[in-house]
Amino acid sequence: MKKWFLGAAASVALSLSGGVASAEVFKVGLIADFTGAFATWGMQFQQAIEAYQSANGKTVKGPDGKEHEIQFVYRDNASQGPDKTKQLAEELVLREKVKMLAGFDLSPHAMAVADIANQAKMPVVIMNAATASITRGSPYYVRVSMTIPQHVVPLAQWAWGNGIKKVFMITSDYAPGHDAALYFSKTFKALGGEIVGAEKSPIQETNYSVYMEKVLQAKPDALYMFQPAGSPSVALVKAYSERGLKTAGIKLLGTGETQEIFLPQFNDDVIGTVTAFHYTETNTNPGNTALKAQLKKMFGEKAGPDIASVAAWDGTDLIHRSVAALGPNAEGLKYLDFLKNAKLDSPRGPAVIDPVERDIVQNIYIRRVEKRDGKLVNIDIATVPMVKDPWKIDNPPKSN
């Protein structure tokens, strides 16, 4: 992974010295984890951006009739904390003179740059970072990914409607995990369900044996998990299998833990796992077909999309569209005004940016892991159309 990132960084350096001679460069600084426990995010972001620009070009014609190059400058947060993110953002703004920031796989990283965005009047395109309240942190934030309550409320409703009455929860102990625990519990209990146990795990936890023993002793109908995608999520799903929870008749519920890029690491015990998510890799949307084909063309047959890929593809599309509409030197809030109410013809399906919250409204899909042609895949079994973030419905903006 590190070797791939260094090679990609070298290609970026070459593009800095070359580029399109007649184009004015619009730099976007992208911060993500390219190494460490969450290294998948950076690689998936970058490959999707390169795929989009290979398919659609790196330049756009602005309102002045001139071509302007959109150039991404990548920085590795190295699975470190928000202080590192803030340092990288300051360097991108002050030294690289970027005109937008993007990326941000984890919520603490996105939250860390609010003051920088406000002071520099810098638009920030959040490509993951799913804590519900994040876009309230700065008027310069726009999010193209999802919020955790968007997934969790439909999942809890599906669980109750399909005979699950008792649930044990294991959620990661950081802001998105807190959202997940709150909204699953609140929704499920309001319907009549019972939470028979709840545990919070450290954000980089990979040993879940003690947690699984507690689940077995509680004898729930299902285990609901929320873990950040990467080593922690893979370890929890493996522990579910290895500790015999499926054999004990305990169903597994989640969100992004069964993304297609992780499924080859699991055995058939994962079949039947139900998740709620805004993107299913097996959908036949034209945008998804194009994204998958471009990734395979550029990065090989094993390259495949996930939510990082989709958000980076869509975020790049919105950045290109905003520069085409406003040129490379507009005020920061002008770009935000353009992005409000923007419609996305996304690989995930239909989506729109809420003009009030600068957050995404989109379909949520209930999926089940099945085996098709010898391969584990997610298959949609239900669709909840155009879901707005439930947290923002519960917490409307304060009027001035």
TORNU-499984 format. One record per residue (C-alpha): chain; y, z, x. Coordinates in steps of 0.1 Angstrom, whole numbers, plus 2048, in hexadecimal, padded with zeros to 3 digits. Layout:
% residues N
- A/Y/Z/X
...
% end
This chain:
% residues 400
- A/800/800/800
- A/818/80A/81C
- A/810/7EA/82F
- A/817/7D5/810
- A/838/7E6/80B
- A/843/7E1/82F
- A/83A/7BC/82C
- A/84D/7B8/80C
- A/86B/7CB/81C
- A/86A/7B2/838
- A/86D/795/820
- A/88A/7A6/80F
- A/89B/7A9/831
- A/896/784/837
- A/8A5/77C/815
- A/8C4/791/81F
- A/8CA/77A/83C
- A/8C3/75B/829
- A/8C6/757/803
- A/8D7/73C/7EF
- A/8F5/731/803
- A/90B/728/7E5
- A/902/747/7D1
- A/915/768/7CF
- A/8FB/783/7D3
- A/8F7/79E/7B8
- A/8E3/7BA/7C9
- A/8CD/7D2/7B5
- A/8C0/7F1/7C6
- A/89D/7FA/7BB
- A/890/81D/7C2
- A/86B/825/7BC
- A/84C/834/7CD
- A/83C/81A/7E4
- A/827/834/7F7
- A/817/856/7EE
- A/807/861/7CE
- A/81B/84A/7B7
- A/81B/82B/7CE
- A/80E/815/7B2
- A/830/815/7A1
- A/844/805/7BD
- A/82B/7EA/7C4
- A/828/7E1/79F
- A/84E/7E1/79A
- A/854/7CA/7B9
- A/837/7B2/7B1
- A/844/7AD/78E
- A/868/7A7/799
- A/85C/78D/7B3
- A/846/77D/798
- A/863/77B/780
- A/87B/76C/799
- A/860/754/7A6
- A/85B/747/782
- A/880/748/777
- A/894/745/797
- A/8A8/75E/7AB
- A/8CA/750/7A0
- A/8DD/74E/77F
- A/8FC/73A/775
- A/918/752/76C
- A/935/74C/754
- A/949/73E/772
- A/930/722/774
- A/924/72E/797
- A/901/737/7A1
- A/8FB/75C/7A9
- A/8DD/769/7BB
- A/8CC/789/7AE
- A/8BE/79B/7CC
- A/8A9/7BB/7CB
- A/8AB/7D4/7E7
- A/88D/7EC/7E7
- A/88C/810/7F2
- A/86D/826/7F4
- A/870/849/7E5
- A/84E/850/7F5
- A/842/867/7D8
- A/85C/880/7E2
- A/874/893/7CC
- A/896/88C/7BC
- A/8AA/895/7DC
- A/89A/877/7ED
- A/8A3/861/7CF
- A/8C7/86C/7D0
- A/8CA/865/7F6
- A/8BB/842/7F1
- A/8D3/83B/7D4
- A/8F1/845/7E8
- A/8E6/82F/805
- A/8E1/811/7ED
- A/903/816/7DD
- A/918/81D/7FC
- A/906/808/817
- A/8F5/7ED/805
- A/911/7E9/7EB
- A/8F8/7E3/7CE
- A/907/7DD/7AC
- A/8EA/7EB/798
- A/8CE/804/79E
- A/8AB/800/78F
- A/887/80D/791
- A/881/833/78E
- A/85C/83A/787
- A/860/85F/781
- A/879/871/76B
- A/887/889/786
- A/88F/86B/79B
- A/8A3/85A/77F
- A/8B5/87A/776
- A/8C0/87F/79A
- A/8D7/861/79A
- A/8EC/868/77B
- A/90A/875/78F
- A/908/858/7A7
- A/907/83F/78A
- A/924/850/779
- A/93A/852/799
- A/932/82F/7A4
- A/933/820/780
- A/911/812/789
- A/8F9/804/76F
- A/8D6/812/772
- A/8B8/800/763
- A/89C/819/75F
- A/87A/809/762
- A/865/828/75A
- A/870/84C/75B
- A/866/855/737
- A/876/877/72F
- A/887/872/70E
- A/8A9/880/716
- A/8AF/86B/736
- A/8C6/851/727
- A/8DD/86D/71B
- A/8E3/876/740
- A/8FB/85A/747
- A/90C/83E/734
- A/901/827/74F
- A/8DC/82B/748
- A/8C7/811/735
- A/8A1/815/732
- A/888/7F9/72E
- A/868/80D/72F
- A/861/828/714
- A/864/84C/70C
- A/846/864/70A
- A/84D/86F/6E6
- A/84B/849/6DC
- A/826/84A/6E7
- A/81D/86D/6DD
- A/828/86F/6B9
- A/813/850/6AE
- A/7F5/85D/6C2
- A/7F6/87F/6B2
- A/7F8/86F/690
- A/7DB/858/698
- A/7C6/875/6A4
- A/7CB/889/684
- A/7C5/86A/66E
- A/7A4/864/680
- A/792/885/67C
- A/79F/898/69B
- A/7A8/8BB/690
- A/7A8/8D0/6B0
- A/7B8/8C5/6D1
- A/7BB/8D4/6F4
- A/7D9/8C7/708
- A/7DD/8C2/72E
- A/800/8B6/737
- A/812/8B2/758
- A/82C/8CD/760
- A/84B/8B8/761
- A/864/8AB/748
- A/84F/88E/739
- A/830/8A5/737
- A/846/8BF/724
- A/850/8A3/70C
- A/82C/899/708
- A/820/8BD/700
- A/83C/8C4/6E8
- A/839/8A4/6D4
- A/813/8A3/6D2
- A/811/8C7/6C8
- A/82E/8C6/6AF
- A/821/8A6/69E
- A/7FD/8B0/69E
- A/803/8D3/690
- A/81B/8C6/675
- A/7FE/8B0/668
- A/7E6/8CE/667
- A/7D6/8CC/68A
- A/7CF/8E8/6A2
- A/7D8/8EA/6C7
- A/7BB/8FF/6D4
- A/7C8/901/6F8
- A/7E4/8F3/70E
- A/7E7/8F1/734
- A/802/8E4/74B
- A/7F8/8D5/76C
- A/80D/8CF/78B
- A/81C/8AC/78D
- A/805/8A2/7AA
- A/7E6/8B4/79F
- A/7C5/8A3/7A7
- A/7AB/8BF/7A2
- A/7A5/8C5/77D
- A/783/8D7/77E
- A/791/8F8/772
- A/7A5/8E7/756
- A/786/8D5/74A
- A/772/8F6/748
- A/78D/904/731
- A/78B/8E5/71B
- A/765/8E8/718
- A/768/90D/70F
- A/782/906/6F4
- A/76C/8EB/6E3
- A/787/8D4/6D6
- A/781/8B3/6C4
- A/797/8A2/6DE
- A/7A9/8A7/6FF
- A/7CC/89A/700
- A/7D9/892/723
- A/7FA/888/732
- A/7FB/882/757
- A/812/86C/76C
- A/801/84B/774
- A/7F0/84C/796
- A/7DA/865/7A8
- A/7DF/881/78E
- A/7D6/86B/770
- A/7B8/85B/781
- A/7AB/87E/78C
- A/7AE/88C/768
- A/79B/870/758
- A/780/872/773
- A/77D/898/76D
- A/779/892/748
- A/75B/87D/750
- A/74C/891/76D
- A/74F/8B3/75A
- A/73C/8A6/73C
- A/757/8A7/721
- A/74C/887/711
- A/728/893/710
- A/735/8B2/6FE
- A/744/89C/6E3
- A/769/8A1/6EE
- A/77E/881/6E9
- A/799/877/702
- A/7BC/86F/6F7
- A/7D9/864/70D
- A/7F4/84A/715
- A/7F6/838/736
- A/7D8/847/747
- A/7C1/82A/73D
- A/7D7/80E/749
- A/7C2/7F0/754
- A/7CB/7F4/779
- A/7B9/816/778
- A/79B/80E/762
- A/785/800/77F
- A/785/823/78D
- A/774/832/76F
- A/750/831/761
- A/746/829/73E
- A/74D/84D/732
- A/771/840/72E
- A/766/829/712
- A/774/835/6F1
- A/793/845/700
- A/7B0/840/6E9
- A/7D4/83C/6F5
- A/7F6/834/6E7
- A/80B/81D/6FC
- A/826/803/6FA
- A/812/7E9/70E
- A/7EE/7DD/70D
- A/7E3/7C6/729
- A/7CC/7B2/713
- A/7E6/7A7/6FA
- A/7EB/781/6F6
- A/812/780/6F4
- A/81F/761/707
- A/834/778/71D
- A/816/78C/727
- A/802/76C/72F
- A/81E/760/745
- A/822/781/757
- A/7FC/784/75E
- A/7FA/760/76A
- A/818/764/781
- A/80B/784/791
- A/7E8/775/797
- A/7F8/755/7A5
- A/80E/768/7BE
- A/7F9/787/7C6
- A/7D5/77E/7C0
- A/7BA/782/7A5
- A/7BA/7A8/7A7
- A/7DF/7AA/79F
- A/7E5/7B5/77C
- A/802/7C3/767
- A/808/7E6/75B
- A/826/7F7/74B
- A/839/7F7/76D
- A/834/7D1/76E
- A/840/7CC/74B
- A/85F/7E2/74E
- A/868/7D1/76F
- A/863/7AE/760
- A/878/7B7/742
- A/892/7CA/756
- A/896/7AC/76E
- A/89A/795/750
- A/8B6/7AB/742
- A/8C7/7AD/764
- A/8C6/788/767
- A/8D4/783/744
- A/8F0/79C/749
- A/8FC/78B/769
- A/8FA/769/758
- A/910/776/73C
- A/929/78A/750
- A/927/77E/774
- A/921/794/793
- A/941/7A9/792
- A/944/7B7/770
- A/94C/7DC/76A
- A/92D/7F2/767
- A/931/7FA/742
- A/935/7D5/73A
- A/912/7CF/745
- A/906/7ED/730
- A/919/7DF/712
- A/907/7BE/717
- A/8E5/7CF/719
- A/8EA/7E3/6F9
- A/8D7/7D3/6DC
- A/8C6/7BA/6F5
- A/8A6/7AC/6E7
- A/888/7A9/6FD
- A/86D/78E/6F9
- A/857/7A5/70E
- A/833/7A2/71A
- A/82E/7C3/707
- A/83A/7B4/6E6
- A/85C/7B6/6D3
- A/875/7CF/6E0
- A/89B/7D6/6DE
- A/8B3/7EC/6F0
- A/8C2/806/6D8
- A/8E8/801/6DA
- A/8F0/826/6D5
- A/8D6/835/6EC
- A/8D1/819/705
- A/8AC/81F/701
- A/88F/808/6F7
- A/882/804/6D4
- A/85F/7F4/6D3
- A/83C/7F2/6C4
- A/823/80D/6CE
- A/7FF/803/6CF
- A/7E1/819/6C9
- A/7C6/80D/6E1
- A/7A2/815/6E8
- A/790/810/709
- A/773/7F8/704
- A/75C/7E3/71A
- A/760/7BE/716
- A/74D/7A5/72C
- A/742/7C1/743
- A/766/7CE/748
- A/778/7EC/73B
- A/797/7E2/728
- A/7B0/7F1/70E
- A/7AE/7E1/6EC
- A/7C9/7E6/6D1
- A/7BB/7F5/6B1
- A/7DD/7FC/6A0
- A/802/7F5/6A3
- A/81F/80B/69A
- A/83D/7F4/698
- A/85F/7F8/6A9
- A/85E/81D/6B1
- A/87F/82E/6BB
- A/87D/84C/6D2
- A/875/86A/6BB
- A/887/882/6D2
- A/8A8/870/6CC
- A/8A2/871/6A6
- A/89C/896/6A9
- A/8BB/89B/6C0
- A/8D6/883/6B4
- A/8F5/87E/6CB
- A/910/897/6C6
- A/92F/889/6B6
- A/94F/88C/6CA
% end
